[in-house]
Amino acid sequence: MKASAGGYARANNLSHAIELLALSDGMGRVLAGGQSLIAAMNMRLSTGDMLVDISRVSGLSGVIDEGETLRIGALTKHVEIGAHPLIRAHAPLLADAVSFIAHAAIRNRGTIGGALAHADPAAEFPACMLALGATLHIHGPDGERSAAAEDFFEDLFETSIKEDEILTAITVPKAEADERQVLQEVARRSGDYALVGLCLVARSSGHRISLLSVASTPILARNAMTQLDQGNVDGAVAALRAEIDPPSDTQASASYRRHIAGILLRRAVAQEKGDFA
């Protein structure tokens, strides 16, 4: 099946891209790596779109050390995230996530901004952003605004990005000296979407636990975080299983996903403490 597009325009710069979106009468779709958007169009899940190609807009890729944070351009490709020395040193959760993402061809083309804007609840990067407490930077006709990761993901494939706005960058706090960042997931095959995935960040202010593939958006397991901050691993597992309401589908039942989520939390805690490799 072939994609159905209402038109195509390549943006010369960020202002031009925002102008093109404004002229598209709500049908504008930002095209970066295209690994999610084109697949959706091929399956007729998105039709008649005006594609605004931002792949050659300068200044939207790369990683910058800003002192206490890293600023990651939205056009930075997955493969670059996995290999970048600043990411590996200061946000290793993101580097680790790359190894779980699909296959080499996808990682070479897909962009972190595209993955976040697509907001697939089974994808790794959205859950990573929740666990890290990231801030997402969005440009529109009125300039730049920022959104906390907790406010960015609104529903299935829906974010707080408006029709005439573009996600341009993400900032993540740099890991503390003794901070541990862990990603655990279970999938049917390597490269498949996770049946359940869990991110654990342990820092001086406490634990942050996020999950993927258990809801219509990535979620923070706040009750489990509270229990883990108190050193109660069994309580954290029980709280985690109680506060999620995962779906059942052809891949896994809700009860299986709930059970696996608890196992992944135990594994992540063991890895955090250096007892599990």
N, C-alpha and C positions, 0 to 999 in steps of 0.2 A: 504494500500500500504506500502511495506517495503522499508527501506532505502537501497541504493546501495552505498557501500563504496569500494574503491580500496585497502584498507588496514588500519591497526590500529597499533599505537605504543605509548607506554606510556613513556613520557620523565622523566628522573631521575632528571634533573635540567634544568636551563634556557639555558645553553650552549648546552646541549643535544637536547633540543627542537628546537633551532635555526638550529642545524646541521641536524635534521630530516627534517625540512622544506626545507633546501637547497638541500637535496637529493630527494625531492619529485617531481622534475621537474615541478614546478608550480601548482601541484595538491594538495599541502598540505593545510589542514584546521585545525585551532587550535580548539581543543575541551576543553571547560572549564565546564560550567554548562550544555551546550548542549540544552538549551531550545529553541533556535532559529535555530541552525544548524541542529539538528536532525529532527525538524519539516520540514525544507526545503528539507532535504534528503528524508523524507518519501513521500513528494509530488513530488519527482523527479525534484525539482528545482535545485538541486546540486547532481551530480552523479559522480561516479568514484573517489571520493576524498580519499586522504590519510589522515586519522585522526591522528593528533598529540595531544595526551592527556596531558594537562599541569595541570590537577586538583590536582595533588599531589606534584607539584613543590613548595618548601618552599620559603617563603619570598615574596610571591605575594598576600598576603591577609592581612587585618587589616588596621587600621587607625592610623596615627602617627601625633602628633602635632609638626610642624616644626617652630613654632614661629608665623609668619605672615600667614602661609598657613597650610592646612591639606594635607597630602599625603595619598591617598587611594589606596590600592593594587587592581590590576585588578581582582583578584579572590575573592574579598569581595562580599558576597552574598547580594542580595536585602534586605533580612530580617535583616541582620546585619547593613546595611546602615540605615534602618528605626529605629533601636533601639539603635544605638551607641551614647553614651552621647556626644562625641566630634562633631559628625555630627549634632545632635539635637541642640547643643549650638552654633556652628559656621558656619554651612551650612544647616540651617533648610529646605531650598528648596529641598534638596536631600531627607531628611527624609520624607517630605510631599509627594514627588513624589511616594514613595514606596506604599502608600495606593491606588494609582490609577493603579498600575501595576497588571494586570491579576488577578490571584488567589493565594491562599496560597501555593499551590504546586509549582507554578512557582517561587514565591518569595523565597521559601526555597532552590531552586536549581540554579536559574539564578544568574549570576554574573554581576557586573557593567561593567567590562571590556568587557564581551561578548556582552552586550547590546550596548555599544559604538562602538565596532568593527563591529557589525551587521549593525548599522547605519540605522535602520528603521526610516523614517521621521515621523511616527506616535507614536514613543516611547517617553517617558518622559525624560529619562536621557540625551539624546543628546541635547535637547532644554535647559535643566537645565545647562549643561556645557557652552553653548553659553551665557546664561544670567549671569552666574557667572564669565565668563572670565577665564575659567579653562585652564590648560596646561596638555597635554597628553604626557606621556613618553613611548617611543617605543624602544625596543631593537632589534638589528640585528647583522649580522656578524661583523660590524664595531663598535659595542658598542651601547651606548644609544644616542638617539636624542630626542628632544622635539618639539612638535607642538602645537600652539595655537588652541583652539577649533574652532576658525573662519576659520582656514586653514585645519582642520582635515577632515571635512565632505565635500566630493567632488561631489557626485551624489547619485542617488538612490542605497542604499546598498553598496556604494563605499566610501572608506576613503583613506587617504594618507599612510596607512600601506602598505608596499611592501610585495611581496610574501614570502620573507625570514625574515620577522620581526614579532614581537609580542608586543602588547600593554601590558605594565607591571604595570603601575601606573598612577594616575591622581592627580594633585595638584590643589586645589581650594583656593582662598584667604579667610581668615577668616572674617566673617561678622564684620562690625564696630559696635560700641555700639548702635547706633540709626538706623542701617540698617534694612530695611524691605525686606523680600523675599516672594513672593506670586506666587502660581500656581493655575490657573483656567482652567478647561476644561469642554467640553460637550461630552458625549458619549451616545450611545443608551441604554446601560445597564452597570451596575457596572462591571468592569473588562474588558470591550471591549476597543479596541483602540479608542482614542479620535477622534471625527469628527473634532474638532478644540481644540487646547490647547494653553495657553499663560503663559509665565513666566515673572514676573516683579521683578526686583531688584532695589531698591532705596537706593543709597549710596551718600556720600558727593560729589563724582565726577560726579554725574548725574544718570539718569535712564538707565537701560538696559532692553530691551523687546525682547524676543524671542518667536517664534511660532512653533508649531508642527502640522502636518497634513494639511499644506497649500502649500507645495511645495515638490520637490523631496529630499530635505534636510531640516533640521531645519534651520530657518533663523532669522537674527536680523532685527528688524524693525527700521532702523536708522532714517528715517524721523519722525516717531512717537516718538522716543526717544528725538529728538531735540525739538519737540513741547511740550512734557511733561516736559522737563527741563525748559521751559519757563512758565510753569504753565498753559498751554493751553490744557485742557483735550479734548474739542471739536475738536480742531485742531489736536490733537494726534490721535483721533479716525478717523477723515477724512483722515489723512496721512496714517494711518495703512491700511485702506480699499483700498486706492489708490495704495499702494506699494506692495500688495500681489496679486498673480495670482493663486488662489487655483484651484485644479482639480475638475471636476464633476465625480461622480461615482454612484454606486447603493445605496450608503449610504447617500449621500448629494450632492446637486448641488454647483457649484462654488459660485453663488450668496448667497446661504444660508451660506456657510462657511465664506464668506466675511462679511456678516451681523453679524454672531455670533462672529467673531473675535473682532469687535468693542464693542459688548456687554461685552465680557470677559475683554477687556481693562478697560472699565468703572468699572466693578466689582473689578478688581484687584486694581485700583486706590482707590476705596472706602475702600477696605480692608487695603491697605497700610496706609490710613489715619485713620483707626480705626472705620470707619462708616459702615463696613460690616463684618459679621462673617461667 
